[in-house]
Amino acid sequence: MKYFITGATGFIGTQLCKHLASEGHTVHALYRAESKTTELNNVQGVMLFKGNIMDLNSLQPAMEGCDGVFHLAAFAKPWHKDSKTFYRLNVQGALNVFQTAKNTSVKRVVFTSTAGVISPSNGIPSDEKTNRSIAYSTHYDRSKADAEEKAIWFSENGLEVVTVNPSRVYGPGLLSDSNGVTKMIKMYLKGKFRLLPGNGQSIGNYVFIDDVIEGHIKAMQHGQSGERYILGGDNASFIEFFDLLSDITGKDVKMYKIPIWVMNMAAKFMELRASLTGKPPLITPPWVQKYLYNWETSSNKAIQELGYKPTKLEDGLAETVDWILKKKRRGIN
């Protein structure tokens, strides 16, 4: 098979390209900058196409002759001086990919959204059908929700589109903004991460990178057009997450709870500084507000319909820690 991948040089995209190529598929990988293609330059079966999702002229030739498209490219940062950037790249960019796929007679698109569009949980894990209980607080989540609506429209108008919703992804690979959990683990191992948001009881869902890759492929093979599938792993509070990390590493790092109101004040300061200097903030008030809720999710739909098999958190963390330590021993940052 021949697949076209946007976001091919990102954390998930790079691994997906390599995995598909290792299985004998041909991959057309879209990239914007030469400096980002290091991991893909010499991978047999991967063909690099320079362009971006806002340039229809670069999408068309790269997508010609492909059997399927994986649309992973997104603007996933916590802040931009122009909030319209989220909607331009995440919504219009998705429209460009969907329309080009339809024009080039591509059979199927797997669209990567986020579990951030799923409702917070209320005692039981939320799933794909859980009604959203609160408004979207971040431009990223809202733009992804808008893009999902476009995906549904296209699925009803001649193009097969399957949406996948990864939760908090972690594991070996590119330490980009999309791999923030692994960056946090690395800082913990150095004794430089000691903060627990709020009371540390906020629950999130953590998914190992290998499972996300496998989930994308299974969605391409078996997913129902117009449907979405949560690609998650285990649910854990921050306290549970770091207790497990302590057990795995043997490190007893003293963690400090930081009240939400303190985080919010710091986020407001960073956001103000960003508006004056252009330096992106580490976090913004809308992202802080997410720590007021639990984000337990269920991957049962993907398990039942796709044959998805998530890795246990302790196993994924152990593999991630081992990878980080091996890199350290080799002198690789």
Backbone as numpy.savetxt, mean C-alpha at the origin, in Angstrom:
# Nx Ny Nz CAx CAy CAz Cx Cy Cz
1.92 -15.06 -20.11 1.09 -13.87 -20.11 1.96 -12.61 -20.11
1.37 -11.52 -20.55 2.09 -10.25 -20.57 1.30 -9.24 -19.74
1.99 -8.63 -18.76 1.33 -7.70 -17.85 1.99 -6.33 -17.87
1.16 -5.32 -17.73 1.63 -3.93 -17.60 1.45 -3.51 -16.16
2.48 -2.87 -15.59 2.43 -2.49 -14.18 2.78 -1.01 -14.02
1.87 -0.25 -13.40 2.20 1.11 -13.00 2.70 1.06 -11.55
3.47 2.06 -11.16 4.05 2.00 -9.82 5.06 0.88 -9.71
5.67 0.52 -10.82 6.55 -0.66 -10.88 7.82 -0.50 -10.07
8.23 0.73 -9.78 9.47 0.93 -9.03 9.23 1.16 -7.54
7.98 1.02 -7.10 7.66 1.19 -5.69 7.88 -0.09 -4.90
7.56 -0.04 -3.62 7.75 -1.17 -2.71 7.02 -2.41 -3.21
5.73 -2.30 -3.43 4.95 -3.45 -3.88 5.23 -3.74 -5.35
5.29 -2.69 -6.17 5.45 -2.87 -7.61 6.72 -3.61 -7.98
7.84 -3.26 -7.34 9.10 -3.93 -7.65 9.02 -5.43 -7.37
8.45 -5.77 -6.23 8.35 -7.19 -5.86 7.40 -7.93 -6.81
6.32 -7.24 -7.21 5.36 -7.86 -8.13 6.01 -8.12 -9.48
6.77 -7.14 -9.98 7.47 -7.32 -11.25 8.39 -8.54 -11.20
9.19 -8.63 -10.15 10.15 -9.72 -10.03 9.44 -11.07 -9.92
8.36 -11.11 -9.15 7.64 -12.37 -8.95 7.02 -12.86 -10.27
6.37 -11.97 -10.98 5.74 -12.35 -12.25 6.79 -12.80 -13.26
7.90 -12.07 -13.31 8.97 -12.43 -14.25 9.56 -13.80 -13.90
9.68 -14.09 -12.59 10.24 -15.38 -12.16 9.34 -16.54 -12.54
8.06 -16.25 -12.76 7.11 -17.29 -13.16 6.99 -17.40 -14.68
7.83 -16.66 -15.40 7.86 -16.78 -16.86 7.01 -15.78 -17.61
6.36 -14.87 -16.90 5.55 -13.86 -17.56 6.42 -12.71 -18.07
5.93 -11.99 -19.05 6.59 -10.77 -19.52 5.95 -9.58 -18.84
6.78 -8.68 -18.32 6.28 -7.53 -17.57 6.70 -6.24 -18.25
5.71 -5.39 -18.54 5.98 -4.04 -19.02 5.89 -3.12 -17.81
7.03 -2.62 -17.36 7.10 -1.83 -16.13 7.22 -0.34 -16.44
6.26 0.43 -15.96 6.27 1.87 -16.18 7.13 2.55 -15.11
8.00 3.45 -15.56 8.85 4.18 -14.60 8.96 5.63 -15.01
9.24 6.50 -14.04 9.37 7.94 -14.33 10.83 8.36 -14.38
11.67 7.83 -13.48 13.06 8.27 -13.39 14.00 7.08 -13.45
15.09 7.25 -14.18 16.09 6.19 -14.31 16.64 5.76 -12.95
16.75 6.71 -12.03 17.33 6.42 -10.72 16.49 5.43 -9.92
15.23 5.24 -10.32 14.33 4.36 -9.58 14.33 2.92 -10.10
15.03 2.67 -11.19 14.91 1.36 -11.85 16.01 0.37 -11.48
16.84 0.71 -10.52 17.99 -0.13 -10.17 17.62 -1.58 -9.94
16.54 -1.83 -9.21 16.14 -3.19 -8.86 15.59 -3.98 -10.05
15.24 -3.28 -11.13 14.59 -3.95 -12.26 15.44 -4.00 -13.52
16.56 -3.28 -13.52 17.35 -3.12 -14.75 17.78 -4.44 -15.39
18.16 -5.40 -14.58 18.69 -6.65 -15.13 17.81 -7.86 -14.85
16.53 -7.62 -14.65 15.60 -8.72 -14.38 15.08 -9.26 -15.71
15.37 -10.51 -15.98 14.91 -11.12 -17.22 13.39 -11.18 -17.26
12.83 -10.74 -18.36 11.38 -10.75 -18.51 10.73 -9.42 -18.21
11.50 -8.47 -17.65 10.97 -7.14 -17.33 11.44 -6.15 -18.39
10.50 -5.50 -19.05 10.80 -4.47 -20.04 10.39 -3.12 -19.46
11.30 -2.18 -19.47 11.06 -0.88 -18.86 10.51 0.12 -19.88
9.46 0.83 -19.48 8.85 1.85 -20.33 8.79 3.17 -19.55
9.46 4.18 -20.07 9.46 5.46 -19.38 8.15 6.20 -19.65
7.58 6.76 -18.58 6.33 7.50 -18.73 5.69 7.71 -17.37
4.44 8.13 -17.38 3.69 8.26 -16.12 2.21 8.20 -16.40
1.44 8.01 -15.37 0.01 7.77 -15.54 -0.77 9.00 -15.98
-0.14 10.17 -15.95 -0.80 11.38 -16.41 -0.51 11.66 -17.88
0.31 10.83 -18.49 0.70 10.98 -19.89 0.12 9.84 -20.72
-1.00 10.11 -21.37 -1.67 9.07 -22.14 -0.79 8.54 -23.27
0.05 9.40 -23.80 0.92 8.97 -24.90 1.97 7.95 -24.46
2.29 7.95 -23.17 3.25 6.96 -22.67 2.55 5.68 -22.23
1.29 5.78 -21.87 0.55 4.60 -21.43 0.20 3.68 -22.60
-0.24 4.26 -23.70 -0.73 3.47 -24.83 0.29 2.45 -25.35
1.50 2.88 -25.74 2.45 1.88 -26.28 2.91 0.87 -25.25
2.98 1.27 -23.99 3.43 0.35 -22.94 2.39 -0.73 -22.66
1.13 -0.39 -22.90 0.04 -1.31 -22.59 -0.37 -2.19 -23.77
0.04 -1.80 -24.97 -0.33 -2.55 -26.17 0.09 -4.01 -26.06
-0.83 -4.90 -26.37 -0.53 -6.33 -26.40 -0.51 -7.02 -25.06
-0.83 -6.29 -23.99 -0.81 -6.89 -22.65 -2.13 -7.59 -22.34
-2.03 -8.67 -21.58 -3.22 -9.42 -21.19 -3.90 -8.81 -19.98
-3.11 -8.20 -19.10 -3.68 -7.62 -17.88 -2.85 -6.45 -17.40
-3.47 -5.62 -16.56 -2.82 -4.44 -16.01 -2.92 -4.46 -14.49
-1.81 -4.17 -13.83 -1.80 -3.95 -12.39 -1.55 -2.46 -12.18
-2.55 -1.76 -11.66 -2.41 -0.32 -11.45 -2.10 -0.05 -9.98
-0.80 0.13 -9.68 -0.36 0.36 -8.30 0.06 1.81 -8.04
0.37 2.56 -9.09 0.88 3.92 -8.91 -0.12 4.79 -8.15
0.40 5.55 -7.18 -0.47 6.43 -6.38 0.37 7.47 -5.67
-0.28 8.56 -5.30 0.36 9.55 -4.46 -0.07 9.24 -3.04
0.84 8.64 -2.25 0.47 8.09 -0.94 1.13 8.83 0.22
1.62 10.01 -0.03 2.27 10.77 1.04 1.22 11.40 1.96
1.60 11.75 3.20 0.62 12.31 4.13 0.23 13.75 3.83
1.03 14.44 2.99 0.77 15.87 2.79 1.30 16.33 1.44
0.63 17.33 0.88 1.15 18.06 -0.27 0.61 19.48 -0.17
1.43 20.43 -0.57 1.01 21.83 -0.46 -0.26 22.12 -1.26
-0.50 21.33 -2.30 -1.72 21.46 -3.09 -2.50 20.15 -2.95
-3.57 20.17 -2.17 -4.33 18.94 -1.91 -4.94 18.35 -3.18
-5.07 19.16 -4.24 -5.63 18.64 -5.49 -4.71 17.59 -6.11
-3.45 17.57 -5.68 -2.50 16.59 -6.21 -2.98 15.17 -5.96
-3.57 14.93 -4.78 -4.07 13.59 -4.45 -5.11 13.14 -5.47
-6.01 14.05 -5.83 -7.11 13.70 -6.72 -6.66 13.65 -8.18
-5.70 14.50 -8.52 -5.18 14.49 -9.89 -4.46 13.17 -10.17
-3.60 12.75 -9.25 -2.83 11.53 -9.47 -3.61 10.25 -9.16
-4.37 10.27 -8.08 -5.04 9.03 -7.65 -6.37 8.77 -8.34
-7.06 9.84 -8.74 -8.34 9.65 -9.42 -8.19 9.79 -10.93
-7.70 10.95 -11.38 -7.52 11.12 -12.82 -6.50 10.13 -13.36
-5.46 9.84 -12.57 -4.47 8.86 -13.00 -5.09 7.49 -13.20
-5.98 7.10 -12.29 -6.67 5.82 -12.42 -7.57 5.82 -13.65
-8.28 6.93 -13.87 -9.13 7.04 -15.06 -8.31 6.86 -16.33
-7.13 7.47 -16.36 -6.27 7.34 -17.54 -5.88 5.90 -17.79
-5.53 5.19 -16.71 -5.14 3.79 -16.84 -6.32 2.94 -17.28
-7.48 3.14 -16.66 -8.67 2.35 -17.01 -9.07 2.59 -18.47
-9.08 3.85 -18.88 -9.51 4.17 -20.25 -8.52 3.63 -21.27
-7.24 3.73 -20.98 -6.23 3.20 -21.91 -6.33 1.69 -22.01
-6.59 1.04 -20.88 -6.77 -0.42 -20.90 -7.94 -0.81 -21.78
-9.02 -0.06 -21.66 -10.21 -0.34 -22.48 -9.91 -0.10 -23.95
-9.19 0.98 -24.24 -8.88 1.33 -25.63 -7.96 0.31 -26.28
-7.09 -0.30 -25.49 -6.12 -1.26 -26.03 -6.59 -2.70 -25.91
-7.85 -2.88 -25.52 -8.47 -4.21 -25.42 -7.82 -5.11 -24.39
-7.26 -4.51 -23.33 -6.78 -5.30 -22.21 -7.99 -5.94 -21.53
-7.86 -7.20 -21.17 -9.01 -7.90 -20.62 -9.32 -7.50 -19.19
-8.28 -7.31 -18.36 -8.53 -7.15 -16.93 -7.53 -6.22 -16.27
-8.01 -5.44 -15.30 -7.17 -4.55 -14.50 -7.35 -4.89 -13.03
-6.25 -5.01 -12.31 -6.28 -5.11 -10.86 -5.84 -3.75 -10.32
-6.73 -3.10 -9.61 -6.49 -1.76 -9.09 -6.14 -1.84 -7.60
-5.01 -1.27 -7.23 -4.57 -1.28 -5.83 -5.10 -0.06 -5.11
-6.04 -0.27 -4.22 -6.57 0.80 -3.38 -5.91 0.69 -2.01
-6.65 0.87 -0.95 -6.10 0.79 0.40 -7.19 0.36 1.37
-6.80 -0.34 2.43 -7.77 -0.70 3.47 -8.20 0.54 4.24
-7.53 1.68 3.99 -7.93 2.92 4.64 -9.31 3.39 4.24
-9.85 2.87 3.13 -11.20 3.26 2.73 -12.26 2.41 3.43
-11.84 1.32 4.05 -12.76 0.46 4.79 -13.11 1.14 6.12
-14.29 0.90 6.61 -14.74 1.55 7.85 -13.93 1.11 9.06
-13.75 2.02 10.04 -13.17 1.59 11.32 -14.03 0.46 11.89
-13.43 -0.38 12.71 -14.16 -1.51 13.29 -14.85 -1.10 14.57
-15.86 -1.86 14.90 -16.63 -1.57 16.11 -16.93 -2.87 16.84
-15.88 -3.45 17.40 -16.06 -4.71 18.13 -15.76 -5.93 17.31
-16.06 -5.89 16.01 -15.75 -7.00 15.12 -15.01 -6.43 13.89
-14.16 -7.22 13.28 -13.41 -6.72 12.12 -14.33 -6.26 10.99
-13.99 -5.15 10.38 -14.75 -4.65 9.23 -14.38 -5.45 7.99
-15.32 -5.53 7.06 -15.02 -6.18 5.79 -15.46 -5.29 4.64
-15.46 -5.86 3.43 -15.73 -5.08 2.23 -17.14 -4.50 2.21
-18.07 -5.08 2.96 -19.46 -4.62 2.93 -19.82 -3.74 4.13
-18.90 -3.55 5.06 -19.19 -2.74 6.24 -19.41 -1.28 5.84
-20.54 -0.72 6.25 -20.83 0.68 5.92 -19.83 1.59 6.61
-19.34 2.56 5.88 -18.38 3.52 6.44 -19.06 4.31 7.56
-18.45 4.29 8.75 -19.09 4.89 9.92 -18.64 6.32 10.18
-17.53 6.75 9.54 -17.04 8.12 9.71 -16.64 8.68 8.35
-16.53 9.99 8.29 -16.08 10.62 7.04 -14.59 10.33 6.83
-14.15 10.39 5.59 -12.72 10.23 5.31 -11.99 11.45 5.84
-10.92 11.21 6.59 -10.19 12.32 7.19 -9.02 12.80 6.34
-8.44 11.91 5.55 -7.26 12.30 4.75 -7.62 12.39 3.27
-6.88 13.23 2.57 -7.08 13.36 1.12 -6.71 12.06 0.42
-5.74 11.35 0.95 -5.33 10.09 0.33 -6.48 9.08 0.35
-7.06 8.85 1.53 -8.15 7.88 1.62 -9.35 8.31 0.79
-9.67 9.60 0.83 -10.82 10.09 0.08 -10.60 9.95 -1.43
-9.39 10.23 -1.87 -9.10 10.12 -3.31 -9.14 8.66 -3.75
-8.70 7.76 -2.89 -8.76 6.33 -3.22 -10.20 5.83 -3.28
-11.04 6.34 -2.38 -12.46 5.98 -2.41 -13.10 6.47 -3.71
-12.73 7.67 -4.13 -13.24 8.21 -5.39 -12.79 7.34 -6.56
-11.53 6.91 -6.53 -11.00 6.08 -7.61 -11.71 4.73 -7.65
-12.08 4.21 -6.49 -12.82 2.94 -6.46 -14.16 3.07 -7.16
-14.79 4.22 -7.02 -16.07 4.45 -7.71 -15.86 4.43 -9.22
-14.75 4.99 -9.69 -14.45 4.96 -11.12 -14.20 3.52 -11.57
-13.55 2.74 -10.71 -13.29 1.34 -11.05 -14.59 0.58 -11.24
-15.55 0.84 -10.37 -16.85 0.18 -10.49 -17.55 0.58 -11.78
-17.47 1.89 -12.12 -18.11 2.36 -13.35 -17.53 1.63 -14.55
-16.23 1.52 -14.63 -15.60 0.85 -15.76 -15.95 -0.63 -15.79
-16.06 -1.25 -14.60 -16.42 -2.67 -14.55 -17.83 -2.90 -15.06
-18.66 -1.87 -15.00 -20.03 -1.96 -15.50 -20.15 -1.53 -16.97
-19.02 -1.10 -17.51 -19.05 -0.57 -18.88 -17.94 -1.14 -19.76
-17.75 -2.45 -19.65 -16.93 -3.14 -20.63 -15.50 -3.49 -20.25
-15.05 -3.10 -19.06 -13.68 -3.44 -18.65 -13.73 -4.19 -17.33
-13.05 -5.31 -17.25 -12.99 -6.04 -15.99 -12.01 -5.36 -15.05
-12.52 -4.87 -13.91 -11.66 -4.23 -12.93 -11.89 -4.87 -11.57
-10.82 -5.34 -10.96 -10.88 -5.94 -9.63 -10.04 -5.05 -8.71
-10.61 -4.67 -7.56 -9.91 -3.80 -6.61 -9.38 -4.62 -5.44
-8.15 -4.34 -5.04 -7.58 -4.96 -3.84 -7.24 -3.87 -2.84
-7.42 -4.18 -1.55 -7.25 -3.21 -0.48 -6.26 -3.72 0.56
-4.96 -3.52 0.31 -3.97 -3.95 1.31 -4.09 -3.12 2.59
-3.78 -3.75 3.73 -3.78 -3.02 5.00 -2.38 -2.45 5.21
-1.84 -2.51 6.41 -0.51 -1.94 6.68 0.55 -2.94 6.24
1.16 -2.66 5.11 2.10 -3.60 4.50 3.49 -3.46 5.13
4.14 -4.58 5.34 5.50 -4.58 5.88 6.27 -5.74 5.28
7.59 -5.70 5.43 8.41 -6.81 4.98 9.62 -6.36 4.19
10.47 -7.29 3.79 11.68 -6.97 3.04 11.36 -6.24 1.75
12.23 -5.29 1.40 12.03 -4.56 0.16 12.39 -3.10 0.30
11.99 -2.34 -0.69 12.28 -0.91 -0.73 11.72 -0.21 0.50
12.57 0.56 1.19 12.13 1.28 2.39 11.60 2.65 2.01
10.44 2.64 1.35 9.80 3.86 0.87 8.70 4.27 1.84
7.96 5.33 1.49 6.83 5.76 2.30 5.78 4.66 2.41
5.69 3.82 1.39 4.71 2.73 1.39 5.13 1.57 2.29
6.37 1.61 2.76 6.88 0.56 3.63 7.22 1.15 5.00
6.34 2.05 5.46 6.58 2.74 6.73 6.67 1.83 7.93
5.93 0.71 7.92 5.96 -0.20 9.06 7.34 -0.82 9.21
7.95 -1.21 8.09 9.30 -1.79 8.16 10.32 -0.75 8.59
10.16 0.48 8.15 11.05 1.56 8.61 10.91 1.73 10.12
9.69 1.60 10.63 9.45 1.70 12.07 10.14 0.54 12.81
10.06 -0.66 12.24 10.72 -1.82 12.84 12.23 -1.61 12.88
12.78 -1.09 11.80 14.22 -0.84 11.72 14.64 0.17 12.79
13.84 1.23 12.99 14.15 2.22 14.01 14.06 1.61 15.41
13.09 0.72 15.60 12.93 0.03 16.89 14.18 -0.79 17.21
14.70 -1.49 16.20 15.90 -2.30 16.41 17.10 -1.45 16.80
17.10 -0.20 16.35 18.19 0.72 16.70 17.92 1.45 18.02
16.76 1.18 18.61 16.39 1.85 19.85 15.94 3.28 19.64
15.55 3.61 18.40 15.17 4.98 18.08 13.67 5.18 17.92
12.90 4.11 18.08 11.44 4.25 18.03 10.87 3.79 19.37
10.29 4.74 20.11 9.84 4.44 21.47 8.43 4.96 21.75
7.72 5.43 20.72 6.44 6.10 20.96 5.25 5.22 20.61
4.25 5.22 21.49 2.98 4.54 21.25 1.90 5.60 21.09
1.21 5.64 19.97 0.15 6.62 19.79 -0.97 6.44 20.81
-1.37 7.55 21.44 -2.46 7.48 22.41 -2.14 6.54 23.56
-3.08 5.65 23.86 -2.86 4.69 24.94 -2.24 3.38 24.44
-1.93 3.35 23.15 -1.30 2.15 22.58 -2.27 1.04 22.26
-3.57 1.29 22.50 -4.57 0.23 22.32 -5.23 0.24 20.95
-4.97 1.29 20.15 -5.56 1.35 18.81 -5.11 0.16 17.99
-6.08 -0.51 17.37 -5.80 -1.75 16.64 -5.71 -1.49 15.14
-4.72 -2.09 14.52 -4.58 -2.03 13.07 -4.37 -3.43 12.52
-4.36 -3.53 11.19 -4.15 -4.81 10.54 -2.83 -4.76 9.77
-2.01 -5.81 9.91 -0.68 -5.84 9.32 -0.56 -7.00 8.34
-0.06 -6.72 7.14 0.03 -7.75 6.11 1.44 -7.82 5.56
1.93 -9.05 5.43 3.28 -9.32 4.94 3.35 -9.11 3.43
4.44 -8.53 2.95 4.58 -8.17 1.54 4.34 -9.35 0.60
4.84 -10.53 0.94 4.66 -11.70 0.07 3.19 -12.01 -0.14
2.38 -11.80 0.90 0.95 -12.06 0.79 0.27 -11.04 -0.11
0.73 -9.79 -0.05 0.17 -8.75 -0.90 0.45 -9.06 -2.37
1.66 -9.52 -2.65 2.02 -9.89 -4.03 1.14 -11.05 -4.50
1.04 -12.07 -3.66 0.24 -13.24 -4.03 -1.23 -12.85 -4.18
-1.70 -11.94 -3.33 -3.09 -11.49 -3.41 -3.39 -10.76 -4.71
-2.44 -9.96 -5.18 -2.62 -9.27 -6.46 -2.74 -10.28 -7.61
-1.87 -11.26 -7.59 -1.86 -12.24 -8.67 -3.15 -13.07 -8.64
-3.57 -13.46 -7.46 -4.81 -14.24 -7.35 -6.03 -13.40 -7.74
-5.98 -12.10 -7.46 -7.08 -11.22 -7.87 -7.14 -11.14 -9.39
-5.98 -11.11 -10.04 -5.95 -11.11 -11.51 -6.52 -12.41 -12.06
-6.23 -13.51 -11.40 -6.65 -14.83 -11.89 -8.09 -15.16 -11.55
-8.51 -14.83 -10.33 -9.79 -15.34 -9.84 -10.78 -14.28 -9.35
-10.36 -13.03 -9.24 -11.24 -12.00 -8.68 -12.44 -11.71 -9.57
-13.53 -11.32 -8.93 -14.75 -10.98 -9.67 -14.71 -9.50 -10.04
-14.95 -9.21 -11.30 -14.95 -7.83 -11.75 -15.99 -7.02 -10.99
-15.61 -5.81 -10.60 -16.51 -4.94 -9.84 -16.46 -5.16 -8.35
-15.70 -6.18 -7.91 -15.60 -6.48 -6.48 -14.27 -5.96 -5.92
-14.22 -5.84 -4.60 -12.97 -5.49 -3.95 -12.64 -6.53 -2.89
-11.34 -6.69 -2.64 -10.86 -7.72 -1.73 -9.83 -7.13 -0.77
-10.10 -7.24 0.52 -9.14 -6.80 1.52 -7.99 -7.80 1.57
-6.77 -7.30 1.40 -5.57 -8.13 1.54 -4.92 -7.75 2.86
-5.22 -8.51 3.89 -4.73 -8.20 5.21 -4.06 -9.40 5.85
-3.67 -9.21 7.11 -3.07 -10.28 7.88 -3.70 -10.32 9.25
-2.89 -10.18 10.29 -3.40 -10.22 11.66 -3.72 -8.82 12.17
-4.74 -8.76 13.03 -5.08 -7.52 13.74 -4.29 -7.47 15.04
-3.74 -6.30 15.35 -2.96 -6.15 16.59 -2.95 -4.69 17.02
-3.00 -4.47 18.33 -2.83 -3.12 18.85 -1.35 -2.75 18.78
-1.05 -1.47 18.96 0.35 -1.06 18.96 1.12 -1.77 20.08
0.49 -1.89 21.24 1.15 -2.57 22.36 1.43 -4.02 22.00
0.45 -4.70 21.42 0.64 -6.09 21.03 1.72 -6.21 19.95
1.74 -5.28 19.02 2.73 -5.30 17.94 4.15 -5.22 18.50
4.38 -4.26 19.40 5.73 -4.08 19.92 6.09 -5.13 20.97
5.11 -5.68 21.67 5.40 -6.80 22.57 5.88 -8.01 21.76
5.22 -8.24 20.63 5.62 -9.35 19.76 7.01 -9.10 19.18
7.27 -7.86 18.80 8.58 -7.51 18.26 9.66 -7.69 19.33
9.33 -7.37 20.56 10.27 -7.55 21.67 10.59 -9.03 21.87
9.55 -9.88 21.80 9.75 -11.31 21.96 10.65 -11.87 20.86
10.45 -11.38 19.63 11.20 -11.89 18.48 12.66 -11.46 18.53
12.89 -10.21 18.92 14.25 -9.65 18.88 15.02 -9.82 20.18
14.30 -10.07 21.28 14.95 -10.14 22.58 15.28 -8.77 23.13
14.80 -7.72 22.45 15.04 -6.36 22.91 13.90 -5.90 23.83
14.26 -5.27 24.93 13.26 -4.74 25.85 13.34 -3.21 25.80
12.75 -2.65 24.74 12.80 -1.21 24.53 11.66 -0.54 25.31
11.99 0.41 26.12 10.98 1.15 26.87 10.17 2.02 25.93
8.84 1.79 25.90 7.96 2.54 25.03 7.18 3.58 25.85
6.93 4.71 25.23 6.23 5.80 25.91 4.94 6.15 25.17
3.85 6.23 25.93 2.57 6.60 25.34 2.51 8.11 25.17
2.11 8.53 24.00 2.01 9.95 23.71 0.54 10.29 23.44
-0.07 11.15 24.25 -1.49 11.46 24.10 -1.82 11.98 22.70
-3.02 11.67 22.25 -3.45 12.10 20.92 -3.41 13.63 20.80
-3.78 14.33 21.87 -3.81 15.78 21.77 -2.40 16.34 21.58
-1.39 15.68 22.18 -0.01 16.10 21.99 0.42 15.84 20.54
0.07 14.66 20.04 0.39 14.34 18.65 -0.27 15.33 17.70
-1.50 15.70 18.02 -2.24 16.62 17.17 -1.59 18.00 17.15
-1.15 18.46 18.31 -0.47 19.76 18.39 0.82 19.73 17.58
1.58 18.65 17.72 2.83 18.52 16.98 2.57 18.47 15.47
1.50 17.76 15.09 1.15 17.65 13.67 0.74 19.01 13.11
0.00 19.80 13.90 -0.40 21.13 13.45 0.82 22.02 13.25
1.79 21.90 14.17 3.01 22.68 14.04 3.77 22.29 12.77
3.90 20.98 12.54 4.62 20.51 11.35 3.91 20.93 10.08
2.58 20.91 10.12 1.81 21.31 8.94 1.99 22.80 8.66
2.00 23.61 9.72 2.23 25.05 9.57 3.63 25.31 9.02
4.61 24.60 9.57 5.98 24.76 9.09 6.08 24.36 7.62
5.35 23.31 7.25 5.37 22.85 5.86 4.80 23.91 4.92
3.74 24.58 5.37 3.12 25.60 4.53 4.05 26.79 4.32
4.97 27.00 5.27 5.90 28.12 5.19 7.20 27.76 4.48
7.66 26.52 4.68 8.97 26.12 4.15 8.90 25.14 2.99
7.76 24.46 2.86 7.63 23.44 1.83 8.18 22.09 2.25
8.76 22.01 3.46 9.28 20.74 3.95 8.12 19.86 4.42
7.95 18.69 3.84 6.79 17.84 4.18 6.79 17.45 5.65
5.62 17.48 6.30 5.53 17.06 7.70 5.57 15.54 7.81
6.01 15.04 8.94 6.02 13.59 9.16 4.60 13.06 9.29
3.72 13.88 9.84 2.33 13.49 10.04 1.48 14.74 10.07
0.21 14.60 9.75 -0.71 15.73 9.72 -1.88 15.45 10.67
-2.61 16.48 11.10 -3.75 16.27 12.01 -4.77 15.24 11.51
-5.13 15.24 10.22 -6.08 14.21 9.76 -5.58 12.78 9.97
-4.25 12.58 9.82 -3.70 11.24 10.04 -3.69 10.91 11.53
-3.44 11.89 12.37 -3.47 11.67 13.82 -4.85 11.21 14.26
-5.89 11.80 13.67 -7.25 11.46 14.06 -7.58 9.99 13.84
-6.88 9.35 12.92 -7.12 7.94 12.64 -6.77 7.05 13.83
-5.86 7.56 14.71 -5.48 6.78 15.89 -6.57 6.75 16.96
-7.64 7.49 16.75 -8.76 7.48 17.69 -9.65 6.26 17.48
-9.40 5.53 16.41 -10.28 4.41 16.05 -9.49 3.10 15.95
-10.23 2.01 15.92 -9.65 0.70 15.65 -9.89 0.37 14.18
-8.91 -0.28 13.58 -8.98 -0.59 12.15 -8.78 -2.09 11.92
-9.54 -2.88 12.68 -9.51 -4.34 12.49 -10.22 -4.67 11.18
-9.61 -5.49 10.36 -10.25 -5.90 9.12 -10.24 -7.42 8.97
-11.14 -7.90 8.14 -11.24 -9.32 7.86 -10.88 -9.58 6.40
-10.05 -10.58 6.16 -9.68 -10.97 4.79 -10.42 -12.23 4.34
-11.52 -12.55 5.02 -12.23 -13.79 4.72 -12.70 -13.88 3.27
-13.10 -12.75 2.69 -13.57 -12.78 1.31 -12.45 -13.20 0.37
-11.27 -12.63 0.57 -10.13 -12.99 -0.26 -9.71 -14.45 -0.02
-9.80 -14.88 1.23 -9.45 -16.26 1.57 -10.39 -17.23 0.87
-11.68 -16.93 0.90 -12.69 -17.84 0.36 -12.76 -17.79 -1.17
-12.66 -16.59 -1.75 -12.87 -16.46 -3.19 -11.58 -16.51 -4.01
-10.47 -16.11 -3.40 -9.21 -16.07 -4.15 -8.23 -17.15 -3.76
-8.47 -17.81 -2.63 -7.49 -18.76 -2.12 -6.33 -18.06 -1.45
-6.58 -16.86 -0.94 -5.57 -16.04 -0.27 -5.19 -16.67 1.08
-3.89 -16.70 1.38 -3.41 -17.33 2.62 -2.46 -16.38 3.34
-2.97 -15.57 4.26 -2.12 -14.60 4.96 -1.13 -15.24 5.93
0.03 -14.61 6.04 1.08 -15.05 6.95 0.80 -14.55 8.36
1.08 -15.37 9.36 0.94 -14.95 10.75 1.88 -13.79 11.04
1.43 -12.85 11.85 2.23 -11.66 12.13 3.59 -12.02 12.72
3.62 -12.96 13.64 4.90 -13.31 14.26 5.89 -13.88 13.24
5.37 -14.64 12.26 6.25 -15.21 11.24 6.77 -14.13 10.29
5.87 -13.24 9.89 6.28 -12.16 9.00 7.25 -11.21 9.65
7.02 -10.90 10.93 7.94 -10.02 11.65 9.30 -10.67 11.82
9.32 -11.95 12.12 10.59 -12.65 12.29 11.41 -12.61 11.00
10.74 -12.82 9.86 11.44 -12.78 8.58 11.93 -11.37 8.26
11.12 -10.38 8.61 11.50 -8.99 8.37 12.69 -8.58 9.22
12.66 -8.95 10.49 13.78 -8.64 11.39 15.05 -9.31 10.90
14.95 -10.56 10.48 16.12 -11.28 9.97 16.70 -10.58 8.76
15.84 -10.10 7.87 16.27 -9.37 6.67 16.99 -8.08 7.03
16.43 -7.34 7.98 17.05 -6.08 8.41 18.43 -6.33 9.02
18.52 -7.35 9.87 19.80 -7.65 10.53 20.84 -8.14 9.54
20.43 -8.91 8.54 21.37 -9.37 7.52 21.90 -8.20 6.71
21.03 -7.24 6.41 21.47 -6.05 5.68 22.47 -5.26 6.53
22.22 -5.19 7.82 23.11 -4.47 8.72 24.49 -5.12 8.76
24.50 -6.46 8.80 25.77 -7.18 8.83 26.57 -6.98 7.54
25.85 -6.77 6.44 26.51 -6.53 5.17 26.87 -5.06 4.97
26.50 -4.25 5.94 26.82 -2.82 5.86 25.92 -2.05 4.94
24.68 -2.57 4.70 23.72 -1.91 3.83 22.69 -1.18 4.69
22.50 0.12 4.44 21.52 0.88 5.23 20.11 0.53 4.84
